Amino acid sequence: GQNIDQPTEMTATEGAIVQINCTYQTSGFNGLFWYQQHAGEAPTFLSYNVLDGLEEKGRFSSFLSRSKGYSYLLLKELQMKDSASYLCAVKDSNYQLIWGAGTKLIIKP
Amino acid sequence: DAMVIQNPRYQVTQFGKPVTLSCSQTLNHNVMYWYQQKSSQAPKLLFHYYDKDFNNEADTPDNFQSRRPNTSFCFLDIRSPGLGDAAMYLCATSDGAGDSYEQYFGPGTRLTVT
């Protein structure tokens, strides 16, 4: 079967750095997405990786290793508004998005 | 601003009473999706349309139906809602189905079944 694993919950301090990991086992691979979802709201797109390496976008960076079936989302200079769930999703060989259950990130002052 | 709109944002229905959720988009995207998301769970794909080509996920209950009368609109019909159908229903669009196409989500409709 297809599977995306992420930690259920993480806690970090305002101003700090946090890394959210995602491992995947899917039928084929056509890219990995990270989405942010605030409580009660819709997911919003953060990043896309299809080649190995690091993609940087402001305070957020995303890394991919296809050989390891692994990605992480790195959030720097954490702000209280970054408190949200972060969902990892992989496009499989049929271009269907396989979603993880998300990591709830709690930011403390 | 181009966007994905869902109405209503909150819907309360009675057990067994049919309900329709609506989604519209101004992005002119080819692909539209309906997801069901329960608390702290991954979004579960129910249906998607590539233009008028309808795709039903294998494990989507028969109780759920969908219509896409034109590019801009898509509807989710729940014929006989059960208590287990209480969830957030998310509509999303994308400009294509290929690898890099991201999905744009509407704000969701939270369905309560009493």
Contacts between the chains, C-beta under 8 A, distances in Angstrom:
chain1	res1	chain2	res2	distance
A	4	B	42	7.4
A	8	B	40	7.7
A	30	B	98	7.6
A	30	B	99	4.0
A	31	B	99	4.5
A	31	B	100	6.1
A	33	B	102	6.5
A	40	B	88	7.8
A	40	B	108	7.9
A	40	B	110	7.5
A	41	B	107	6.6
A	41	B	108	7.2
A	42	B	90	5.8
A	42	B	105	3.7
A	42	B	106	6.0
A	42	B	107	5.3
A	42	B	108	5.1
A	43	B	43	7.3
A	43	B	90	7.6
A	43	B	103	8.0
A	43	B	105	5.3
A	44	B	105	7.1
A	45	B	102	4.5
A	45	B	103	7.3
A	45	B	104	7.4
A	48	B	100	5.9
A	48	B	102	6.4
A	50	B	99	5.9
A	50	B	100	6.7
A	85	B	40	8.0
A	87	B	42	7.0
A	87	B	43	7.7
A	91	B	99	5.9
A	95	B	97	4.8
A	95	B	98	6.3
A	95	B	99	6.9
A	96	B	45	7.1
A	97	B	45	7.3
A	97	B	103	7.0
A	99	B	42	3.8
A	99	B	43	5.2
A	99	B	44	8.0
A	100	B	42	5.8
A	101	B	40	6.6
A	101	B	41	5.5
A	101	B	42	4.6
A	102	B	40	7.2
A	102	B	42	6.8
A	104	B	40	7.3
